[in-house]
Amino acid sequence: MINTRLPKIWYGGDYNPEQWDKVIMNEDLRMFNLAGIDVATINVFSWALSQPNEDTYDFTWLDETIERLWANGTYVCLATSTGAHPAWMARKYPDVCRVDFEGRKRKFGARHNSCPNSPTFRTYSERMAAKLAERYKDHEAILIWHVSNEYGGYCYCDHCASAFRTWLQERYSTLEQLNKAWYTGFWGHTFYDWEEIVPPNALSEERPGDRSFFQGISLDYRRFMSDSLLDCYKLEYNAIREHSLQIPITTNLMGLYKELDYFKWAPYLDVISWDNYPSLDTPVSLTSMTHDLMRGLKDGMPFMLMEQTPSQQNWQKYNSLKRPGVMRLWSYQAVAHGADTILFFQLRRSAGACEKFHGAVIEHVGHEHTRVFRECAELGHELQQLSDKVLDAEVKARVGIVFDWENRWAIELSSGPTIALDYVNEVHKYYDALFQQNIQADMIGVDADLSHYDIVIAPVLYMVKSGYAKRVEDFVQAGGTFLTTFFSGIVNEHDRVTLGGYPGELRSVLGIWAEEIDALFPDQSNQMQLNEQWGELEGSYQCGILCDLIHAEGAEVRAVYGKEFYKGMPALTVNKYGAGEAWYVASSPEPAFLQGLLSNLCREKGITAPLPHVPGVEVSTRTSADQKSYVFILNHNNEAAAIMLGDIKGTDLLSGEFIENEVTLQPKAVLIIER
């Protein structure tokens, strides 16, 4: 529990007092109190202010800021400021700047421009974290440490090339092993000296759009870069821990961000925090899935919502305002999926540069008489009333959906079979099929304990890592239901094909083998025809993207293709294996098929929804250690929705009313029923 010293859902966000004078800050503090804001994240990008040159550190401004916030009753999330290095550092030590994908050496500018393998950057960032921790370790205002900001971006400089070779030597030990893993007999790529290896970028193995001639090399470089940036985080983490032993440490992740393997990062964060920026047209279930993925990074522990906008972004193509009620609705959506904080970027809108049109609690007009401020203040008062209710309560799910960043990288780097295959989209299709039925799911990594679940779904498991097939077999043997899809079991962790027929190591548990894979054009589709009615499934359903041409080897065929030269070949199979069963969906079907399939599988496992589905209404449940449950009902519709509550009854934590039988939920409204 991170909320021990402030036992409520923390409320506040990023604040940049270095951009304002004292008169404006006084107004800000007054309005913080009006809005119920009790946490401010500061010092995120203030490295240049605290260290004006190589030998000088001046924290006077930060001392004054923390004291003024604390005197106002505002706690502090203290960042280390290392998300953007100072201009003097780039001028004196050019190695701190990155080389981009095209091989160009960057100059000072923007942010995320620090080479993660620069000795200069590593030295000074670690030193800054240590000085901050030593200075503020005992300050009672500090609730949590915030290392850097939104890590990301790759570098291809000579420092990174050298570090990559060292990383490879640790991973493979010998060039013989590396050549085998990378399949370098292809195109005469055999390496005889470690120094012959160069980073895969536009000057060597890759082309824009994640296209690589040697997927094994490119895949390992992504692993290496994720590890390099993680090492930078760990340097600061350890520097803080030498001085500050109890205060938790985190950095803000970015949900489905592609470049970093967050499951590898999670053990080094005391609490997961992330920044949520859906657009007006982002599917509600995709936002929910991302919350669940962030929760899943630490086995279901509650997380921090570190950033969201009160109104609009500045960096999307179309930066729509959040309509009235949406900020509150999406805030409670985060809480419903496990968030124990609601924080914004930003508390006051910047007056210049690229974020001047990014929304804020306090707008450019500078007073509290705005729609956005009123909505923020209303939410702040509600969170004060909630107090410590729901804190540390967990989401309990019996369905796990596998998400693996390395598998995602490998699929996107693959040369064929189709450009239309999007790993995130395919995973989301299965999540959404459950979401539309109010059945909760955990998003899990390939290292998760499968015994916690009755059903495990692994969409497009192209890469099967060492030992994973055995874990799947044990899970199914013990009575679990496992489901995977087309384009699964193709390669190992080095992106080398597992010979002997697809789906490789999963062939035994699935009871099938796939002979070919047909890629359909966007305007093409096939059909999946059920052999007989099964629960909600009957007749024929559309499918597309890829179609595996499979043969049953003990598996029962439940549906076949309806068109093409492979008409009549299996399209859906189930294989009895020990006490459980393993399913294979050989193409990408329409939503109605997936909803029916997963509804049937859940019913057979006794997994039921807390409430019947109402279109546009989201339902999620958190359960506390003392077995109190909190049912969140969120109406994402623009019109009222009638909800039949069945046996759910209790007190609505937001209104204090006792709720039972049936309730009409107004547009964008929220209920939190304590059962």
Secondary structure, DSSP 8 states (H G I E B T S, - for coil): ---SSS-S-EEEEE--GGGS-HHHHHHHHHHHHHHT--EEEE-SS-HHHH-SBTTB---HHHHHHHHHHHHTT-EEEEE--TTS--HHHHHH-GGGB-B-TTS-B--S-SSS-B-TT-HHHHHHHHHHHHHHHHHHTT-TTEEEEE-SSS------SHHHHHHHHHHHHHHHSSHHHHHHHHTTTGGG---SSGGG----STTTTEETTTEES-HHHHHHHHHHHHHHHHHHHHHHHHHHHTT-SSS-EE-EE-TT-SSS-HHHHGGG-SS-EEE----TTS-HHHHHHHHHHHHHTTTT--EEEEE--SS--SSSSS-----TTHHHHHHHHHHHTTEEEEEES-SB--SSSTTTTS--SB-TT-SS-SHHHHHHHHHHHHHHHHTTTTTT-B---SEEEE--HHHHHHHHH---S-TT--HHHHHHHHHHHHHTTT---EEE-TTS-GGG-SEEEETT--B--TTHHHHHHHHHHTT-EEEEESS-S-B-TTS-B-SSSBTGGGHHHHTEEEEEEEE--TT--EEEEESS-BTTB-SEEEEEEEEEEEEESS-EEEEEE-SSTTTTSEEEEEEEETTEEEEEE-EEE-HHHHHHHHHHHHHHTT---SS---TTEEEEEEE-TT--EEEEEEE-SSS-EEEE-TT--EEETTT--EE-SEEEE-TT-EEEEE-
